[in-house]
Amino acid sequence: MMADRGCGSRFLQFLEHLARRWPTDQVVLVMDNVSYHKTAAVRRWLADHAERIIVCWLPTYSPHLNRIERVWRFVKGKLACHRFWNDRPSLIHRANHLFHHVQAQYADPDRPHLTLAQNLCRSA
């Protein structure tokens, strides 16, 4: 899911999407401490779904543990390095194209591992 900016209501939409995508599976979320992850509405939603949605909170100020920071660094390198985008629709189109064509593999498929996603777009 793409959003103009992070906010509690958009994050709730993302959580609902996850719950619909895996309606009976146990889901483990590894989350950082960004403010919209901890709004009252998000905390209520997580409490209501605690039987199958497990949250592992990363320590505060630990970008080295947060895999999404690596994704952002990659995206910025591809989309923002020595470039200036003068129109938002072109940037969004290029970002979507990039995400649809990048295959992300986090583990050796022949060894025990957690399957996170088939590609960056499918991870959400």
Secondary structure, DSSP 8 states (H G I E B T S, - for coil): ---SS--HHHHHHHHHHHHHHSSSS-EEEEE---GGGG-HHHHHHHHHTTTTEEEEE--TT-GGG-HHHHHHHHHHHHHTTT---S-HHHHHHHHHHHHHH-----S-TTS------SSTTTT-
